[in-house]
Amino acid sequence: MLRHRERHRTDRIAWLRAAVLGANDGIVSIASLVVGVAAANAERSDIMLAGVAGLVAGALSMAAGEYVSVSSQADSERADLARERTELATAPAAELDELTHIYVERGLEPPLARQVAQQLTAHDALKAHARDELGILEETAARPLLAAFASAAAFAAGAVLPIITAALVPNAAVTAVVAVVSLACLALLGALAAKAGGASVAFGAGRVAFWGALAMVVTAAVGRLFGAAV
């Protein structure tokens, strides 16, 4: 039997969100930090130190935050599955009625809903309830360590761009060049994310670049203010 294959974008949501958030945060945070320090007329060594320190601190912060967040999700999933396992063992008839009602609510006729519930229960009752009652899928189950590593890697990948740029250009041009290169990378990142998600490329690029530009303008102003005061 031939299987009809369709390509959807919903299966990209989890990794796309994590990758875009991490890389975007890396570029915006470190570019703003570099621009702010450079605007205060700092030496190149100070600029590079600030950038590298920001990369390490930011990547570890992203990893820790994502690990704690996803671990909380994993704890909730485990607790829900444990409760469901107990209910299946102590009240199987009620759980079968509950599954039947779910399928009726989704549009099946009661006799067919009952038949589907019985067959899925016989095959793997816990999996059926996890998927259709709790919304827990094996493919999207919480994985704290993987999420932490992915977020840290994405942040570092984004953060290294303004640092490399600052290392290659003359000290007097660091503020302007890092800002331009970072905004270009942000716009490209936003466009790629929008294209992968099926959204407007121009809008995706514009909104990411706007917030990046705002962050860099504010930090540059702060850098100039403190630089002038010193």
N, C-alpha and C positions, 0 to 999 in steps of 0.2 A: 504494500500500500504506500503510495506517495504521500509524503508529509509536506503540508504547505508551510513554508518558512516565511515569516515576516520579521522585519527588523524594526524594533521599537527603541525609543530612547530612554524609557523609564528605567531600564536596567543599568544605565550609566549614572543615574542620579547620585548614588552614594559616593563612588570614587571620584566623579567629576566635581562634586561639591567640596570634598576634602582636598583634592589637588588644587582647585582654583583658589579656595580660601587660603591654603598654606602658601602657595606661590605669590598670590596677591599681597598677603600680609608681609611676606618676606621682602618683596620689592618696596612696598610703601613704607614699612617700618625702617628699614636700613637706609633707603634712599633719603627719607626725611631726616634720619639721624645724621647721615653724612652731610647733607645740605645744611642742616642747622649748625653743625660743628664748623664746617667750612666757612659759613657766613659770618662766624665769629672771628675770622682771620686766624684760625688755628694752623699749626704746622702740619705738614703731610703725615708725619708719624702719629700725631694726635688723631687725625681724621681716620687713618687706617686702624688705629687701636680701637676707636669708638665703633667703627664698622664691624670689625671682627668680634669684638665683645658683644655687640648687639646681635650678631648672627648666632653666636653660641647660646647666649641667654634666651633669645627668641625661639630658637629651635627646641631647646630644652623645655621652655615654657609651653610651647605648642604641644610637645609630646606629653608632658605631664597633664595638661588640661584635657587633651583628647583621651588620654588613658583613663583619667578619673571619670570623665563624662560617659565614655563607652562602657567602662566597668559598671557604672551605676545602671546603665541600660541592660547589661548582661545579667546583673544581679536580679533585676526586675523580671527578665525573661525566665531565669532559672526558678524564681519563686512562683511565677505563674504556671510554669510547666509542672512543678512539684505539686501545686494545688490541683491542677487538672488531673495529674496522675492519681492522686488520692481520690478525687471525685469519680474517676472512671472505675476505680477498684471498689468503692463503697456504694455508688449509685449509678450503675451502668444504664439502667432503663431511663433515668432522668437525663443523663448525658446524651442518650440516643434521641430522646424527644427534643432536647436543646439543639442538636445538630440538624434534626429534621426541620425545626422551626427556622433555622438560619437559611436553609435552602428554599423553603417556602417564601421567605421574605425576599429572596433573590429572584423569584419568579417561577419556580418549579411548582407543578401541581402536587398536592399533598401525597398522593400515592407514590409518585415518582421521587419526591423528596425523601420519603421514607426508605424507598429502595436504595437510593444513592447513599443515604446515611448508613444503612445497614451494611452495604458493601464496603464502604470506606472504613467503617468501624471494624469490620472483620479483617480488612487488610492491614490497617495500622491506625488504631483509634486515637492514640496520642497525637500522631502527626496530623490527622484530619482536624482535630480540635485546635491544635497549635496554629494551623494554617487558617482555618475558616472561622474560628471563634476568637482566637487571640491575635491573629495577624502576624504570627511569627513564622518566617520562612527560613529554611536552612541556608539559602543563598544570601540572605540579608541579615543573618544572625550577628549579634555584636561580637567583635573580635578586638579586644582592647589593645593588645600588643601590636597587631597589624595597623590599627588606626593610629596609634602613637608614632610608630615608625614612619608611616606614610605622611603624616602631618609634619613631622620634623624634617623629613627629606624634602618635601615640597617647599617648606619655609626656607631651608638652606639653599635650595636651587634658585629661588627668587632673590634671596638676600645677597648671593654672591655676585649678581650682575652689577649693582651699584658699587660694590667694593672693588671689583676689577676695573670698572670705569674710572673710579677715583684714583686708582693706582697708575693708570696709563696716561692721564691727561695732566697738563701743567697745573700747579697748585692754584693759580689765579682763576683757572677756568673750571675748577671742580664743581662749584655750585651750579653753573649753567649747564655744563655737559651732563652731569649726573641727572639733573632734573629732566633734560630732554630725552636722554637714553631711557631713563626709567619710565617716563610717560609713554614713550613709544612701545616699550615692552609691556606695560600695563594695557595699552590699547590692543596690542596683538593678543595678549592673554584673554582679554575680555571678548575679542572677536572670535577666537578659537573656541572658547567656552560656549558662546552663544550659538555658533555653528554646530557644535557637537550636540547641543541641547535643542536645536531646531528653532531658536529664537532669532530676532533681528540682529545681524552682525554689527551694524552701525550703532544701534542702541547699546548693545553689550559692550562695545569698545568705548563708547562715550561715557557711560556711567562709571566704569572702572577708572578711566583716565581723569574724570572730574574729581573724584574723591582723592585720588593720588595727588593731583595738582593742589588741591586744597590743603592736604596734609603737609606738602613740601613748602607751600607759601607760608603757612603758619609757623613751621619750625625755622624757616629761613628768617622770618621776622624776629622770632625769639633769639636766634643766634646773633643777628645784627644788633639787637638791643643789648644783649649781654656783652657782646664784643666791644660795642661803643662805650659801655659802662666801665669795662676793664681798661 
